[in-house]
């Protein structure tokens, strides 16, 4: 049975036997599972050091439908509806995978609305080359103390630069390799009787952003890119239009809450992919993340070599905060401090392609950390991926 026929059959089963508008629809999916050995070593101020462990781990498996309908005159309706599928522990159909609908014109580009990949990721994500979803990632320093499934802090956009719900995106046509994207996120409002998280904001309701960040556009993200043959270059900027919550210590330092609801972040990315060789470099700078309090910078370099059915990959990342030491006052008015510290992230991997759709991999990822929030990390991931 063809994918489009199967997808329409699934849609008919979900909607009943009433009228159904037919379009060029494709059912697709990807099952990505690994056995991981996690060896986290936390230096968090709580000194809570998790035990090393083995885990059967789901690496963002997904199932979805996508397609378009020709409306004539160069106009088309386009859509995608994708679910996250956890093939290891359940929790299916709950992630914020892409779910959107829009219109596309031959001469003016496209406008789409829903939950979508950000223009930020579409630039910096040139370095997202590994199979393990723990490699191109980031986490909160305060969560790093207790996690038993550690990730590498190699992508400062992981908090607000992956997929955003309640979003509108304009994508330009391809102008001889040049293209631009612009995203607006409008998350509405909620009554003052809702729980305040934190003060002046209210319930998330499962969304990436709380409501009441602003009276209009809560987040915007723009990007420009150029792709010509093996070369890629891009720049991107994103910002939240919400309040900035800060605390002042008795030595005069101002500490910004994490995340900074009024922050911004920008990045540059470059890539080269020709024949068996591929390299990329990305730079990020800003405070729109949860890795550090205040502004931080990230440098990330990747390389890949393909020979026959074999692929070898490697990466190195360096993440550093502007404020190496932060101070705060406890409830007893005692002044304490902690070192945020630099992070050196690295990963190496081997992949064997059984076919265009099926692969197996072995990857090692690690962090060498300084400071009081993050510890050294070591993870071995042995997995397989099947696309359909």
C-alpha positions as CSV (number, residue, x, y, z in Angstrom):
1,X,0.0,0.0,0.0
2,X,1.4,3.4,-0.9
3,X,2.2,5.8,1.8
4,X,-0.3,8.4,0.6
5,X,-3.1,5.8,0.4
6,X,-2.2,4.5,3.9
7,X,-2.2,8.1,5.3
8,X,-5.6,8.8,3.9
9,X,-6.9,5.6,5.3
10,X,-5.6,6.6,8.7
11,X,-7.2,10.0,8.4
12,X,-10.5,8.5,7.4
13,X,-10.4,6.2,10.4
14,X,-9.8,9.2,12.6
15,X,-12.5,11.4,11.1
16,X,-15.2,8.9,10.3
17,X,-16.7,8.2,6.8
18,X,-17.8,11.7,6.1
19,X,-16.4,13.9,3.3
20,X,-12.6,14.1,3.2
21,X,-10.6,16.5,1.1
22,X,-8.0,14.5,-0.8
23,X,-4.5,15.9,-1.1
24,X,-1.0,14.6,-1.8
25,X,-0.4,13.2,1.7
26,X,2.6,11.1,2.9
27,X,2.7,9.1,6.1
28,X,6.2,8.9,7.5
29,X,8.1,8.0,10.7
30,X,11.4,7.3,12.3
31,X,12.1,4.9,15.1
32,X,15.4,5.8,16.9
33,X,16.4,3.7,20.0
34,X,19.7,3.2,21.8
35,X,21.2,1.5,24.8
36,X,23.1,4.1,26.7
37,X,25.6,3.9,29.5
38,X,25.4,7.2,31.5
39,X,28.1,8.3,33.9
40,X,27.1,11.7,35.3
41,X,29.3,13.4,37.8
42,X,27.6,16.5,39.2
43,X,29.5,19.4,40.8
44,X,26.2,21.1,41.6
45,X,26.1,23.1,44.9
46,X,23.8,20.4,46.3
47,X,26.6,17.9,45.7
48,X,24.0,15.3,44.7
49,X,26.0,12.9,42.6
50,X,23.9,10.5,40.5
51,X,25.0,6.9,40.0
52,X,26.2,5.5,36.7
53,X,23.5,3.5,34.9
54,X,22.3,1.7,31.8
55,X,19.2,2.8,30.0
56,X,17.2,1.9,26.9
57,X,16.7,5.4,25.5
58,X,14.3,6.9,22.9
59,X,16.1,9.4,20.6
60,X,13.1,11.6,19.5
61,X,11.3,8.9,17.5
62,X,8.3,10.3,15.6
63,X,5.3,9.6,13.4
64,X,3.5,12.0,11.1
65,X,1.7,13.0,8.0
66,X,2.6,15.9,5.6
67,X,1.5,17.1,2.2
68,X,0.1,19.8,0.0
69,X,-2.9,20.5,-2.2
70,X,-2.6,22.4,-5.5
71,X,-5.1,25.2,-5.4
72,X,-4.2,26.5,-8.8
73,X,-2.6,29.8,-10.0
74,X,0.7,28.9,-8.3
75,X,-1.0,28.6,-4.9
76,X,-0.9,25.5,-2.7
77,X,-2.1,24.5,0.8
78,X,0.6,22.8,2.9
79,X,0.5,21.0,6.2
80,X,2.3,18.7,8.6
81,X,1.1,16.9,11.7
82,X,3.8,15.1,13.6
83,X,3.7,13.2,16.9
84,X,6.6,12.3,19.2
85,X,6.6,8.6,19.8
86,X,8.4,7.1,22.8
87,X,9.0,3.5,21.9
88,X,10.7,2.8,25.2
89,X,8.5,4.2,28.0
90,X,5.2,5.4,26.6
91,X,4.2,9.0,26.7
92,X,3.3,9.0,23.0
93,X,1.7,11.8,21.1
94,X,2.5,14.4,23.7
95,X,5.6,16.3,22.5
96,X,5.7,19.6,20.6
97,X,6.7,18.1,17.3
98,X,5.8,20.1,14.2
99,X,2.1,20.6,13.7
100,X,1.2,23.4,11.3
101,X,-0.9,24.5,8.2
102,X,-0.4,27.2,5.7
103,X,-0.3,28.6,2.2
104,X,2.6,28.6,-0.3
105,X,3.0,30.8,-3.4
106,X,5.3,30.2,-6.3
107,X,6.5,33.8,-6.2
108,X,6.1,35.0,-2.6
109,X,7.1,32.1,-0.4
110,X,4.9,30.6,2.4
111,X,3.1,31.6,5.6
112,X,2.4,28.8,8.1
113,X,0.8,28.7,11.6
114,X,1.1,26.2,14.4
115,X,4.0,24.5,16.2
116,X,7.1,24.8,14.1
117,X,10.9,24.6,13.9
118,X,12.4,28.0,14.6
119,X,14.4,30.0,12.1
120,X,17.1,29.9,14.8
121,X,17.4,26.1,14.6
122,X,17.3,26.2,10.8
123,X,20.6,28.1,10.9
124,X,22.5,26.8,14.0
125,X,21.1,23.3,13.4
126,X,23.6,22.7,10.6
127,X,25.7,21.2,13.4
128,X,23.0,18.7,14.5
129,X,24.7,15.7,12.9
130,X,24.8,12.9,15.6
131,X,22.2,10.1,16.1
132,X,22.0,10.4,19.9
133,X,19.6,13.2,20.8
134,X,21.8,13.9,23.9
135,X,24.6,15.5,21.8
136,X,23.0,18.6,20.3
137,X,21.3,19.8,23.4
138,X,21.4,21.8,26.6
139,X,20.0,21.7,30.1
140,X,19.5,23.8,33.2
141,X,22.4,24.0,35.6
142,X,20.0,23.4,38.4
143,X,18.7,20.3,36.8
144,X,22.2,19.0,36.2
145,X,22.5,17.9,39.8
146,X,20.0,15.1,39.7
147,X,19.6,13.9,36.1
148,X,20.5,10.3,35.5
149,X,20.4,10.8,31.7
150,X,22.8,13.6,31.1
151,X,23.1,15.7,27.8
152,X,25.8,17.8,26.4
153,X,25.5,21.6,26.5
154,X,26.3,22.2,22.9
155,X,23.2,24.2,21.7
156,X,22.2,27.3,23.6
157,X,19.0,27.5,21.5
158,X,17.7,24.3,23.1
159,X,15.3,26.2,25.4
160,X,13.5,28.5,22.9
161,X,15.3,27.7,19.6
162,X,13.9,24.3,18.7
163,X,10.2,24.2,18.0
164,X,7.7,26.9,19.2
165,X,4.0,26.6,19.5
166,X,1.5,29.4,18.8
167,X,3.8,30.6,16.1
168,X,3.5,32.2,12.6
169,X,6.4,31.9,10.2
170,X,7.0,33.6,6.9
171,X,9.5,31.8,4.6
172,X,10.8,33.5,1.5
173,X,11.4,31.9,-1.9
174,X,14.8,30.8,-2.8
175,X,16.5,33.8,-4.4
176,X,19.6,32.2,-6.1
177,X,20.6,30.5,-2.8
178,X,19.5,33.3,-0.5
179,X,16.5,33.0,1.8
180,X,15.0,34.6,4.9
181,X,12.6,33.5,7.6
182,X,10.7,35.4,10.3
183,X,8.8,33.9,13.2
184,X,6.3,35.5,15.6
185,X,5.1,33.7,18.7
186,X,1.8,35.0,20.2
187,X,0.9,33.1,23.4
188,X,-2.2,35.0,24.4
189,X,-3.2,36.0,27.9
190,X,-4.9,34.5,31.0
191,X,-7.0,35.8,33.8
192,X,-5.3,37.1,37.0
193,X,-6.8,34.2,39.0
194,X,-4.5,31.7,37.3
195,X,-1.3,30.6,39.2
196,X,1.5,33.1,39.0
197,X,4.7,31.4,37.7
198,X,6.6,33.5,38.5
199,X,5.0,36.8,39.5
200,X,3.3,38.8,36.7
201,X,3.2,35.6,34.5
202,X,0.6,32.9,34.4
203,X,0.1,29.3,33.4
204,X,2.1,27.5,30.7
205,X,-0.7,25.1,29.8
206,X,1.9,22.8,28.2
207,X,3.4,25.6,26.0
208,X,7.0,26.7,25.8
209,X,6.2,30.2,27.0
210,X,4.0,31.4,29.8
211,X,1.1,33.7,28.9
212,X,1.1,37.4,29.7
213,X,4.7,37.9,28.6
214,X,3.4,40.8,26.5
215,X,0.2,42.3,25.1
216,X,1.1,41.2,21.6
217,X,4.1,39.4,20.2
218,X,5.8,37.4,23.0
219,X,8.8,36.2,20.9
220,X,10.2,37.0,17.5
221,X,13.0,35.2,15.5
222,X,14.5,36.2,12.2
223,X,17.2,34.6,10.1
224,X,18.9,34.9,6.7
225,X,20.9,32.2,5.0
226,X,22.8,31.4,1.8
227,X,23.3,28.0,0.3
228,X,25.3,27.5,-2.9
229,X,26.5,24.0,-3.8
230,X,28.6,22.7,-0.8
231,X,28.6,26.1,1.0
232,X,26.2,27.2,3.7
233,X,26.1,30.4,5.8
234,X,23.5,31.8,8.0
235,X,22.7,34.4,10.7
236,X,19.8,34.5,13.2
237,X,18.4,36.5,16.1
238,X,15.6,35.8,18.6
239,X,14.2,37.7,21.5
240,X,11.5,37.5,24.2
241,X,9.3,40.6,24.9
242,X,8.7,39.8,28.5
243,X,9.8,41.1,31.9
244,X,13.3,40.6,33.2
245,X,13.4,39.3,36.8
246,X,16.6,40.3,38.7
247,X,17.9,40.3,42.2
248,X,20.6,42.5,43.6
249,X,23.2,41.4,46.2
250,X,24.7,43.6,48.9
251,X,27.9,43.7,46.9
252,X,26.1,45.4,44.0
253,X,26.0,42.5,41.6
254,X,22.7,42.0,39.7
255,X,21.7,38.3,39.1
256,X,19.2,37.6,36.4
257,X,16.6,34.8,36.8
258,X,16.9,31.8,34.5
259,X,15.4,31.8,32.0
260,X,15.4,35.5,31.2
261,X,11.9,36.3,29.9
262,X,13.2,39.6,28.5
263,X,16.4,38.2,26.9
264,X,17.8,37.8,23.4
265,X,20.3,35.7,21.6
266,X,22.0,35.6,18.2
267,X,24.0,33.1,16.2
268,X,26.1,32.5,13.1
269,X,26.7,29.2,11.3
270,X,28.8,28.1,8.4
271,X,29.0,24.7,6.7
272,X,30.8,22.9,3.9
273,X,29.6,19.5,2.5
274,X,31.4,18.1,-0.6
275,X,31.9,14.5,-1.4
276,X,32.8,12.5,1.6
277,X,33.8,15.5,3.8
278,X,31.5,17.8,5.8
279,X,32.4,20.4,8.4
280,X,30.4,23.1,10.2
281,X,31.0,25.8,12.7
282,X,28.4,27.7,14.8
283,X,28.6,30.6,17.3
284,X,25.9,31.6,19.7
285,X,25.8,34.6,22.2
286,X,23.0,35.7,24.5
287,X,21.0,35.1,27.7
288,X,17.9,33.4,26.2
289,X,18.8,30.0,27.6
290,X,18.9,28.1,30.9
291,X,22.5,27.1,31.0
292,X,23.9,30.1,32.8
293,X,22.6,33.2,34.6
294,X,23.5,36.1,32.4
295,X,25.0,36.2,28.9
296,X,27.0,33.3,27.6
297,X,28.8,32.3,24.4
298,X,29.0,29.0,22.7
299,X,31.5,27.8,20.0
300,X,30.7,24.5,18.2
301,X,32.7,22.7,15.5
302,X,31.7,19.4,13.8
303,X,33.3,17.2,11.2
304,X,32.2,14.1,9.2
305,X,33.7,11.7,6.8
306,X,31.8,9.1,4.7
307,X,33.4,6.1,3.0
308,X,31.1,3.4,1.5
309,X,28.4,2.5,4.0
310,X,30.5,4.0,6.9
311,X,30.3,7.4,8.5
312,X,32.7,8.8,11.1
313,X,31.8,12.0,13.0
314,X,33.4,14.2,15.6
315,X,32.6,17.5,17.4
316,X,34.0,19.9,19.9
317,X,32.1,22.7,21.8
318,X,33.2,25.3,24.2
319,X,30.6,27.2,26.3
320,X,31.6,30.1,28.6
321,X,29.6,32.6,30.7
322,X,30.3,36.3,30.9
323,X,29.8,36.2,34.7
324,X,32.1,33.4,35.9
325,X,30.9,33.9,39.5
326,X,27.5,34.8,40.7
327,X,26.4,35.9,44.2
328,X,23.1,35.8,46.0
329,X,21.7,36.4,49.5
330,X,20.1,33.5,51.4
331,X,16.9,33.8,53.5
332,X,19.2,34.4,56.5
333,X,20.8,37.3,54.7
334,X,24.1,35.4,54.3
335,X,26.0,36.2,51.1
336,X,27.1,33.1,49.1
337,X,28.5,32.6,45.7
338,X,29.1,29.9,43.1
339,X,31.4,29.5,40.1
340,X,29.4,29.0,36.8
341,X,32.4,27.7,35.0
342,X,33.4,26.8,31.4
343,X,32.3,23.6,29.7
344,X,34.2,21.6,27.1
345,X,32.0,19.3,25.1
346,X,33.1,16.6,22.7
347,X,31.6,13.7,20.8
348,X,32.8,11.0,18.4
349,X,30.7,8.5,16.6
350,X,30.6,5.7,14.0
351,X,27.6,4.9,11.8
352,X,27.0,2.0,9.5
353,X,24.3,2.3,6.8
354,X,22.5,-1.0,6.1
355,X,20.4,0.9,3.5
356,X,19.1,4.4,2.9
357,X,16.5,3.9,5.7
358,X,18.3,1.8,8.3
359,X,21.5,2.4,10.2
360,X,23.3,1.5,13.4
361,X,25.6,3.6,15.5
362,X,28.1,3.7,18.3
363,X,28.7,7.2,19.8
364,X,30.6,8.5,22.8
365,X,29.9,12.0,24.2
366,X,31.4,13.7,27.1
367,X,31.8,17.0,29.0
368,X,34.8,18.3,30.9
369,X,33.4,20.9,33.3
370,X,34.7,23.6,35.6
371,X,32.7,25.4,38.3
372,X,30.0,24.5,40.9
373,X,27.0,23.7,38.7
374,X,28.0,21.2,36.1
375,X,30.1,18.1,36.4
376,X,32.0,15.8,34.0
377,X,29.8,13.7,31.8
378,X,30.4,10.4,29.9
379,X,27.8,8.6,27.8
380,X,28.2,5.7,25.4
381,X,25.2,5.3,23.0
382,X,24.7,2.1,20.9
383,X,21.6,2.4,18.8
384,X,19.7,1.8,15.6
385,X,17.4,4.0,13.5
386,X,14.8,2.9,10.9
387,X,13.0,5.6,8.7
388,X,9.8,4.9,6.8
